[in-house]
Amino acid sequence: MQSLHNGSQVIAVDDGSEALDAYSTLVSGMAEILTPRVASLLVRHKARGPAAESAGSAVVLTTEGHLVTNAHVIGDADEGEASFADGTTARIKVIGRDPLSDLAIVRADRTVPDPPEYGDADRLKVGSLVVAVGNPLGLAGTVTAGVVSALGRSLPVRTRTTFRIIEDVIQTDAALNPGNSGGALADSRGRVVGINTAVAGIGVGLGDAQSLQRLLLDEAIGGRTEITVLRNGALVDVVARPSELGT
């Protein structure tokens, strides 16, 4: 029998499976803390037509109903809907957005769960355990775990008129997919230390990963679409024409 200290808790671990049990206990505990506090977002974009919608995630920020998410999830929308793990839904209004930091604040029209504890990302180390909680591909309450792969990364982002570099980006090998954007990245004590983005390398801040996904799902095979991709450290505008895969 071995003891593992996690904050004020002591976890008893059976011999023969110490590492697995300790890891599972930590990740499960983090998931229990965060899952109720990460909402699934659905917003409708004004400039893309009446049926243009996108999905993402958001983390409760204050007891007054504010949530933080990615700016590219919100896009040009002014409102949308947030759904929580307990089945509660709320209308949201966009309070503010900053495409160049890829962050946005929305506010729910009803009571939301208490916010999680927010930690200090500067205390992370390469190899630190982290957990990502979000709603990838429409699958609510999804939890993935990994480690901090690198710290202090620089990420180029651009709007239609402005370009900048976001500094001190956390790189992790925790699996992220479209829909994870805006979700929580937490340390081993369940403290939120970052907001996930699942579009790194495909026009961060513009939402082009979701645009490309919608293009394929909307059966626009053979159509022309302009997207921005990251090539050799620089953002490049390209024209894509999706085609059917050969058999």
ZADO-1210 file (C-alpha; in nm, 4 decimals, padded with zeros to 6 digits):
<atoms>
<atom x="00.0000" y="00.0000" z="00.0000" code="MET" pos="1"/>
<atom x="00.1295" y="00.3457" z="-00.0930" code="GLN" pos="2"/>
<atom x="00.0023" y="00.6965" z="-00.0182" code="SER" pos="3"/>
<atom x="-00.0176" y="00.9792" z="-00.2691" code="LEU" pos="4"/>
<atom x="-00.0646" y="01.3329" z="-00.1405" code="HIS" pos="5"/>
<atom x="-00.2843" y="01.5600" z="-00.3548" code="ASN" pos="6"/>
<atom x="-00.3307" y="01.8904" z="-00.1793" code="GLY" pos="7"/>
<atom x="-00.5099" y="01.8118" z="00.1453" code="SER" pos="8"/>
<atom x="-00.6181" y="01.4665" z="00.0299" code="GLN" pos="9"/>
<atom x="-00.4323" y="01.1406" z="00.0780" code="VAL" pos="10"/>
<atom x="-00.5088" y="00.8738" z="-00.1789" code="ILE" pos="11"/>
<atom x="-00.4520" y="00.5114" z="-00.0830" code="ALA" pos="12"/>
<atom x="-00.3220" y="00.3013" z="-00.3698" code="VAL" pos="13"/>
<atom x="-00.3134" y="-00.0782" z="-00.3922" code="ASP" pos="14"/>
<atom x="00.0295" y="-00.2261" z="-00.4592" code="ASP" pos="15"/>
<atom x="00.0758" y="-00.3675" z="-00.8057" code="GLY" pos="16"/>
<atom x="-00.1083" y="-00.0819" z="-00.9823" code="SER" pos="17"/>
<atom x="00.0177" y="00.2296" z="-00.8059" code="GLU" pos="18"/>
<atom x="00.0786" y="00.4572" z="-01.1052" code="ALA" pos="19"/>
<atom x="-00.2413" y="00.3686" z="-01.2882" code="LEU" pos="20"/>
<atom x="-00.4632" y="00.4099" z="-00.9822" code="ASP" pos="21"/>
<atom x="-00.3045" y="00.7406" z="-00.8820" code="ALA" pos="22"/>
<atom x="-00.3306" y="00.8783" z="-01.2353" code="TYR" pos="23"/>
<atom x="-00.6905" y="00.7640" z="-01.2749" code="SER" pos="24"/>
<atom x="-00.7875" y="00.9106" z="-00.9398" code="THR" pos="25"/>
<atom x="-00.6383" y="01.2479" z="-01.0225" code="LEU" pos="26"/>
<atom x="-00.7947" y="01.2703" z="-01.3694" code="VAL" pos="27"/>
<atom x="-01.1356" y="01.1540" z="-01.2464" code="SER" pos="28"/>
<atom x="-01.1285" y="01.4072" z="-00.9656" code="GLY" pos="29"/>
<atom x="-01.0388" y="01.6871" z="-01.2042" code="MET" pos="30"/>
<atom x="-01.3187" y="01.5813" z="-01.4385" code="ALA" pos="31"/>
<atom x="-01.5723" y="01.5891" z="-01.1546" code="GLU" pos="32"/>
<atom x="-01.4664" y="01.9427" z="-01.0652" code="ILE" pos="33"/>
<atom x="-01.4606" y="02.0842" z="-01.4176" code="LEU" pos="34"/>
<atom x="-01.7288" y="01.9078" z="-01.6216" code="THR" pos="35"/>
<atom x="-02.0243" y="02.0882" z="-01.4541" code="PRO" pos="36"/>
<atom x="-01.8469" y="02.4220" z="-01.5087" code="ARG" pos="37"/>
<atom x="-01.7737" y="02.3858" z="-01.8807" code="VAL" pos="38"/>
<atom x="-02.0676" y="02.4651" z="-02.1063" code="ALA" pos="39"/>
<atom x="-02.1363" y="02.3669" z="-02.4647" code="SER" pos="40"/>
<atom x="-02.1963" y="02.6743" z="-02.6825" code="LEU" pos="41"/>
<atom x="-02.4052" y="02.7065" z="-02.9974" code="LEU" pos="42"/>
<atom x="-02.4003" y="03.0407" z="-03.1800" code="VAL" pos="43"/>
<atom x="-02.5428" y="03.1662" z="-03.5075" code="ARG" pos="44"/>
<atom x="-02.3249" y="03.3884" z="-03.7250" code="HIS" pos="45"/>
<atom x="-02.4809" y="03.6932" z="-03.8862" code="LYS" pos="46"/>
<atom x="-02.2473" y="03.7275" z="-04.1825" code="ALA" pos="47"/>
<atom x="-02.2707" y="03.3652" z="-04.2929" code="ARG" pos="48"/>
<atom x="-02.6406" y="03.3380" z="-04.3626" code="GLY" pos="49"/>
<atom x="-02.9423" y="03.2489" z="-04.1473" code="PRO" pos="50"/>
<atom x="-02.8442" y="02.8829" z="-04.1045" code="ALA" pos="51"/>
<atom x="-02.4724" y="02.9328" z="-04.0257" code="ALA" pos="52"/>
<atom x="-02.4045" y="02.7963" z="-03.6785" code="GLU" pos="53"/>
<atom x="-02.0927" y="02.6875" z="-03.4947" code="SER" pos="54"/>
<atom x="-02.0317" y="02.5038" z="-03.1697" code="ALA" pos="55"/>
<atom x="-01.7663" y="02.5305" z="-02.9028" code="GLY" pos="56"/>
<atom x="-01.7129" y="02.5375" z="-02.5296" code="SER" pos="57"/>
<atom x="-01.6981" y="02.7983" z="-02.2521" code="ALA" pos="58"/>
<atom x="-01.5841" y="02.8029" z="-01.8908" code="VAL" pos="59"/>
<atom x="-01.7758" y="02.9704" z="-01.6085" code="VAL" pos="60"/>
<atom x="-01.5840" y="03.2816" z="-01.5073" code="LEU" pos="61"/>
<atom x="-01.7959" y="03.4576" z="-01.2419" code="THR" pos="62"/>
<atom x="-02.0944" y="03.3951" z="-01.0179" code="THR" pos="63"/>
<atom x="-02.2801" y="03.6658" z="-01.2152" code="GLU" pos="64"/>
<atom x="-02.3130" y="03.4361" z="-01.5159" code="GLY" pos="65"/>
<atom x="-02.0059" y="03.5349" z="-01.7174" code="HIS" pos="66"/>
<atom x="-01.8279" y="03.2679" z="-01.9194" code="LEU" pos="67"/>
<atom x="-01.4988" y="03.2841" z="-02.1095" code="VAL" pos="68"/>
<atom x="-01.4497" y="03.1229" z="-02.4498" code="THR" pos="69"/>
<atom x="-01.2530" y="03.1695" z="-02.7724" code="ASN" pos="70"/>
<atom x="-01.3257" y="03.4681" z="-02.9935" code="ALA" pos="71"/>
<atom x="-01.3252" y="03.2440" z="-03.2996" code="HIS" pos="72"/>
<atom x="-01.6083" y="03.0377" z="-03.1464" code="VAL" pos="73"/>
<atom x="-01.8214" y="03.3525" z="-03.1165" code="ILE" pos="74"/>
<atom x="-01.7179" y="03.5048" z="-03.4484" code="GLY" pos="75"/>
<atom x="-01.9566" y="03.7874" z="-03.5369" code="ASP" pos="76"/>
<atom x="-02.2461" y="03.6492" z="-03.3307" code="ALA" pos="77"/>
<atom x="-02.4185" y="03.8597" z="-03.0639" code="ASP" pos="78"/>
<atom x="-02.5991" y="03.5788" z="-02.8842" code="GLU" pos="79"/>
<atom x="-02.6391" y="03.2036" z="-02.8620" code="GLY" pos="80"/>
<atom x="-02.7114" y="02.9189" z="-02.6246" code="GLU" pos="81"/>
<atom x="-02.5101" y="02.7497" z="-02.3497" code="ALA" pos="82"/>
<atom x="-02.5836" y="02.3965" z="-02.2298" code="SER" pos="83"/>
<atom x="-02.4449" y="02.2502" z="-01.9086" code="PHE" pos="84"/>
<atom x="-02.3764" y="01.8924" z="-01.8034" code="ALA" pos="85"/>
<atom x="-02.6833" y="01.8794" z="-01.5778" code="ASP" pos="86"/>
<atom x="-02.9110" y="01.9571" z="-01.8715" code="GLY" pos="87"/>
<atom x="-02.9542" y="02.3256" z="-01.7889" code="THR" pos="88"/>
<atom x="-02.9631" y="02.5609" z="-02.0863" code="THR" pos="89"/>
<atom x="-02.9294" y="02.9371" z="-02.0960" code="ALA" pos="90"/>
<atom x="-02.9367" y="03.2108" z="-02.3537" code="ARG" pos="91"/>
<atom x="-02.6082" y="03.3974" z="-02.3778" code="ILE" pos="92"/>
<atom x="-02.5166" y="03.7450" z="-02.4956" code="LYS" pos="93"/>
<atom x="-02.1707" y="03.8425" z="-02.6093" code="VAL" pos="94"/>
<atom x="-02.0199" y="04.1003" z="-02.3737" code="ILE" pos="95"/>
<atom x="-01.6882" y="04.1456" z="-02.5501" code="GLY" pos="96"/>
<atom x="-01.4424" y="03.9778" z="-02.7824" code="ARG" pos="97"/>
<atom x="-01.0779" y="04.0217" z="-02.8753" code="ASP" pos="98"/>
<atom x="-00.9867" y="03.8267" z="-03.1898" code="PRO" pos="99"/>
<atom x="-00.6173" y="03.9024" z="-03.1454" code="LEU" pos="100"/>
<atom x="-00.6028" y="03.7204" z="-02.8117" code="SER" pos="101"/>
<atom x="-00.8728" y="03.4758" z="-02.9314" code="ASP" pos="102"/>
<atom x="-01.0761" y="03.5347" z="-02.6156" code="LEU" pos="103"/>
<atom x="-01.4360" y="03.6420" z="-02.5636" code="ALA" pos="104"/>
<atom x="-01.6717" y="03.6932" z="-02.2691" code="ILE" pos="105"/>
<atom x="-02.0399" y="03.6001" z="-02.2787" code="VAL" pos="106"/>
<atom x="-02.3092" y="03.6260" z="-02.0122" code="ARG" pos="107"/>
<atom x="-02.5892" y="03.3793" z="-01.9414" code="ALA" pos="108"/>
<atom x="-02.9440" y="03.4919" z="-01.8683" code="ASP" pos="109"/>
<atom x="-02.9816" y="03.2599" z="-01.5705" code="ARG" pos="110"/>
<atom x="-02.7880" y="03.1180" z="-01.2757" code="THR" pos="111"/>
<atom x="-02.4874" y="02.9091" z="-01.3743" code="VAL" pos="112"/>
<atom x="-02.2628" y="02.6801" z="-01.1653" code="PRO" pos="113"/>
<atom x="-02.0005" y="02.8429" z="-00.9480" code="ASP" pos="114"/>
<atom x="-01.6757" y="02.9106" z="-01.1328" code="PRO" pos="115"/>
<atom x="-01.3822" y="02.6730" z="-01.0964" code="PRO" pos="116"/>
<atom x="-01.0627" y="02.7825" z="-00.9271" code="GLU" pos="117"/>
<atom x="-00.8271" y="02.9632" z="-01.1623" code="TYR" pos="118"/>
<atom x="-00.4578" y="02.8896" z="-01.1252" code="GLY" pos="119"/>
<atom x="-00.1303" y="03.0437" z="-01.2381" code="ASP" pos="120"/>
<atom x="-00.0045" y="02.9152" z="-01.5736" code="ALA" pos="121"/>
<atom x="00.3417" y="03.0471" z="-01.4885" code="ASP" pos="122"/>
<atom x="00.3740" y="02.7658" z="-01.2341" code="ARG" pos="123"/>
<atom x="00.3418" y="02.4950" z="-01.4997" code="LEU" pos="124"/>
<atom x="00.6450" y="02.2951" z="-01.6025" code="LYS" pos="125"/>
<atom x="00.7127" y="02.0894" z="-01.9122" code="VAL" pos="126"/>
<atom x="00.5794" y="01.7444" z="-01.8285" code="GLY" pos="127"/>
<atom x="00.3118" y="01.8696" z="-01.5874" code="SER" pos="128"/>
<atom x="-00.0136" y="01.6747" z="-01.6006" code="LEU" pos="129"/>
<atom x="-00.3010" y="01.8694" z="-01.7561" code="VAL" pos="130"/>
<atom x="-00.6605" y="01.7851" z="-01.8401" code="VAL" pos="131"/>
<atom x="-00.8722" y="01.9392" z="-02.1159" code="ALA" pos="132"/>
<atom x="-01.2502" y="01.9517" z="-02.0735" code="VAL" pos="133"/>
<atom x="-01.4807" y="02.0540" z="-02.3564" code="GLY" pos="134"/>
<atom x="-01.7364" y="01.9447" z="-02.6099" code="ASN" pos="135"/>
<atom x="-01.5473" y="01.8237" z="-02.9180" code="PRO" pos="136"/>
<atom x="-01.7473" y="01.7286" z="-03.2264" code="LEU" pos="137"/>
<atom x="-02.0695" y="01.7819" z="-03.0313" code="GLY" pos="138"/>
<atom x="-01.9800" y="01.5234" z="-02.7644" code="LEU" pos="139"/>
<atom x="-02.0591" y="01.7052" z="-02.4406" code="ALA" pos="140"/>
<atom x="-01.8468" y="01.6696" z="-02.1294" code="GLY" pos="141"/>
<atom x="-01.5447" y="01.5114" z="-02.2974" code="THR" pos="142"/>
<atom x="-01.2259" y="01.4822" z="-02.0907" code="VAL" pos="143"/>
<atom x="-00.8781" y="01.4237" z="-02.2311" code="THR" pos="144"/>
<atom x="-00.5526" y="01.4153" z="-02.0383" code="ALA" pos="145"/>
<atom x="-00.1907" y="01.4726" z="-02.1285" code="GLY" pos="146"/>
<atom x="00.1149" y="01.6673" z="-02.0301" code="VAL" pos="147"/>
<atom x="00.2515" y="02.0114" z="-02.1007" code="VAL" pos="148"/>
<atom x="00.4629" y="01.9534" z="-02.4109" code="SER" pos="149"/>
<atom x="00.6181" y="02.3003" z="-02.4206" code="ALA" pos="150"/>
<atom x="00.5812" y="02.6446" z="-02.2679" code="LEU" pos="151"/>
<atom x="00.6306" y="02.9916" z="-02.4081" code="GLY" pos="152"/>
<atom x="00.5236" y="02.9051" z="-02.7605" code="ARG" pos="153"/>
<atom x="00.4352" y="03.1887" z="-02.9981" code="SER" pos="154"/>
<atom x="00.1223" y="03.1638" z="-03.2095" code="LEU" pos="155"/>
<atom x="00.0478" y="03.3936" z="-03.5052" code="PRO" pos="156"/>
<atom x="-00.3131" y="03.5135" z="-03.5263" code="VAL" pos="157"/>
<atom x="-00.4810" y="03.7508" z="-03.7629" code="ARG" pos="158"/>
<atom x="-00.8048" y="03.9282" z="-03.8278" code="THR" pos="159"/>
<atom x="-00.8888" y="04.0674" z="-04.1701" code="ARG" pos="160"/>
<atom x="-00.6974" y="04.3866" z="-04.0963" code="THR" pos="161"/>
<atom x="-00.4513" y="04.3098" z="-03.8167" code="THR" pos="162"/>
<atom x="-00.1773" y="04.0572" z="-03.7458" code="PHE" pos="163"/>
<atom x="-00.0068" y="03.9800" z="-03.4173" code="ARG" pos="164"/>
<atom x="00.1757" y="03.7093" z="-03.2257" code="ILE" pos="165"/>
<atom x="00.0253" y="03.5633" z="-02.9073" code="ILE" pos="166"/>
<atom x="00.3095" y="03.4914" z="-02.6681" code="GLU" pos="167"/>
<atom x="00.3412" y="03.2355" z="-02.3859" code="ASP" pos="168"/>
<atom x="00.1067" y="02.9782" z="-02.5400" code="VAL" pos="169"/>
<atom x="00.0871" y="02.6431" z="-02.3580" code="ILE" pos="170"/>
<atom x="00.1401" y="02.3424" z="-02.5848" code="GLN" pos="171"/>
<atom x="-00.0106" y="02.0130" z="-02.4686" code="THR" pos="172"/>
<atom x="-00.0504" y="01.6651" z="-02.6112" code="ASP" pos="173"/>
<atom x="-00.4007" y="01.6322" z="-02.4618" code="ALA" pos="174"/>
<atom x="-00.6264" y="01.5548" z="-02.7583" code="ALA" pos="175"/>
<atom x="-00.8200" y="01.8571" z="-02.8874" code="LEU" pos="176"/>
<atom x="-01.0765" y="01.8619" z="-03.1670" code="ASN" pos="177"/>
<atom x="-01.3166" y="02.1223" z="-03.3095" code="PRO" pos="178"/>
<atom x="-01.5648" y="02.1939" z="-03.0306" code="GLY" pos="179"/>
<atom x="-01.2938" y="02.1816" z="-02.7637" code="ASN" pos="180"/>
<atom x="-01.2214" y="02.5451" z="-02.8439" code="SER" pos="181"/>
<atom x="-01.3123" y="02.7627" z="-02.5448" code="GLY" pos="182"/>
<atom x="-01.2937" y="02.4734" z="-02.2989" code="GLY" pos="183"/>
<atom x="-01.0803" y="02.4463" z="-01.9871" code="ALA" pos="184"/>
<atom x="-00.7214" y="02.3358" z="-01.9538" code="LEU" pos="185"/>
<atom x="-00.6570" y="02.2511" z="-01.5900" code="ALA" pos="186"/>
<atom x="-00.3590" y="02.1526" z="-01.3793" code="ASP" pos="187"/>
<atom x="-00.3376" y="01.8478" z="-01.1535" code="SER" pos="188"/>
<atom x="-00.5354" y="02.0243" z="-00.8785" code="ARG" pos="189"/>
<atom x="-00.8261" y="02.1074" z="-01.1075" code="GLY" pos="190"/>
<atom x="-00.7326" y="02.4760" z="-01.1394" code="ARG" pos="191"/>
<atom x="-00.7971" y="02.6301" z="-01.4801" code="VAL" pos="192"/>
<atom x="-00.4682" y="02.7503" z="-01.6267" code="VAL" pos="193"/>
<atom x="-00.5692" y="02.8059" z="-01.9886" code="GLY" pos="194"/>
<atom x="-00.8473" y="02.8208" z="-02.2453" code="ILE" pos="195"/>
<atom x="-00.8136" y="02.5600" z="-02.5177" code="ASN" pos="196"/>
<atom x="-00.8088" y="02.6302" z="-02.8868" code="THR" pos="197"/>
<atom x="-00.8449" y="02.3446" z="-03.1334" code="ALA" pos="198"/>
<atom x="-00.7609" y="02.5406" z="-03.4472" code="VAL" pos="199"/>
<atom x="-00.3908" y="02.6029" z="-03.3948" code="ALA" pos="200"/>
<atom x="-00.2192" y="02.6042" z="-03.7289" code="GLY" pos="201"/>
<atom x="-00.5358" y="02.6754" z="-03.9280" code="ILE" pos="202"/>
<atom x="-00.5955" y="03.0470" z="-03.8977" code="GLY" pos="203"/>
<atom x="-00.6350" y="03.0875" z="-03.5224" code="VAL" pos="204"/>
<atom x="-00.8739" y="03.3732" z="-03.4503" code="GLY" pos="205"/>
<atom x="-01.0593" y="03.3318" z="-03.7787" code="LEU" pos="206"/>
<atom x="-01.2402" y="03.0054" z="-03.7122" code="GLY" pos="207"/>
<atom x="-01.1265" y="02.8529" z="-04.0422" code="ASP" pos="208"/>
<atom x="-01.1130" y="02.4991" z="-03.9060" code="ALA" pos="209"/>
<atom x="-01.4844" y="02.5173" z="-03.8315" code="GLN" pos="210"/>
<atom x="-01.5440" y="02.6845" z="-04.1684" code="SER" pos="211"/>
<atom x="-01.3686" y="02.4012" z="-04.3484" code="LEU" pos="212"/>
<atom x="-01.5621" y="02.1432" z="-04.1497" code="GLN" pos="213"/>
<atom x="-01.8930" y="02.3125" z="-04.2345" code="ARG" pos="214"/>
<atom x="-01.7910" y="02.3270" z="-04.5979" code="LEU" pos="215"/>
<atom x="-01.7471" y="01.9518" z="-04.6085" code="LEU" pos="216"/>
<atom x="-02.0636" y="01.8784" z="-04.4123" code="LEU" pos="217"/>
<atom x="-02.2680" y="02.1141" z="-04.6319" code="ASP" pos="218"/>
<atom x="-02.1856" y="01.9010" z="-04.9369" code="GLU" pos="219"/>
<atom x="-02.0090" y="02.1873" z="-05.1135" code="ALA" pos="220"/>
<atom x="-01.7814" y="01.9431" z="-05.2918" code="ILE" pos="221"/>
<atom x="-01.6033" y="02.1141" z="-05.5795" code="GLY" pos="222"/>
<atom x="-01.6840" y="02.4602" z="-05.4481" code="GLY" pos="223"/>
<atom x="-01.4273" y="02.7337" z="-05.3896" code="ARG" pos="224"/>
<atom x="-01.3416" y="02.8527" z="-05.0386" code="THR" pos="225"/>
<atom x="-01.0677" y="03.0784" z="-04.9087" code="GLU" pos="226"/>
<atom x="-00.8935" y="02.9627" z="-04.5920" code="ILE" pos="227"/>
<atom x="-00.5833" y="03.0645" z="-04.3985" code="THR" pos="228"/>
<atom x="-00.3244" y="02.8056" z="-04.3036" code="VAL" pos="229"/>
<atom x="00.0035" y="02.8105" z="-04.1139" code="LEU" pos="230"/>
<atom x="00.3011" y="02.7152" z="-04.3309" code="ARG" pos="231"/>
<atom x="00.6591" y="02.7361" z="-04.2084" code="ASN" pos="232"/>
<atom x="00.5609" y="02.9707" z="-03.9275" code="GLY" pos="233"/>
<atom x="00.3649" y="03.2143" z="-04.1466" code="ALA" pos="234"/>
<atom x="-00.0050" y="03.2577" z="-04.2217" code="LEU" pos="235"/>
<atom x="-00.0840" y="03.2015" z="-04.5895" code="VAL" pos="236"/>
<atom x="-00.4152" y="03.2552" z="-04.7722" code="ASP" pos="237"/>
<atom x="-00.5042" y="02.9651" z="-04.9995" code="VAL" pos="238"/>
<atom x="-00.8033" y="02.8581" z="-05.2064" code="VAL" pos="239"/>
<atom x="-00.9384" y="02.5090" z="-05.1340" code="ALA" pos="240"/>
<atom x="-01.1721" y="02.3023" z="-05.3528" code="ARG" pos="241"/>
<atom x="-01.2912" y="01.9942" z="-05.1571" code="PRO" pos="242"/>
<atom x="-01.3259" y="01.6792" z="-05.3642" code="SER" pos="243"/>
<atom x="-01.4524" y="01.3281" z="-05.3050" code="GLU" pos="244"/>
<atom x="-01.1909" y="01.0753" z="-05.1981" code="LEU" pos="245"/>
<atom x="-01.1134" y="00.8108" z="-05.4563" code="GLY" pos="246"/>
<atom x="-01.1976" y="00.4484" z="-05.3832" code="THR" pos="247"/>
</atoms>
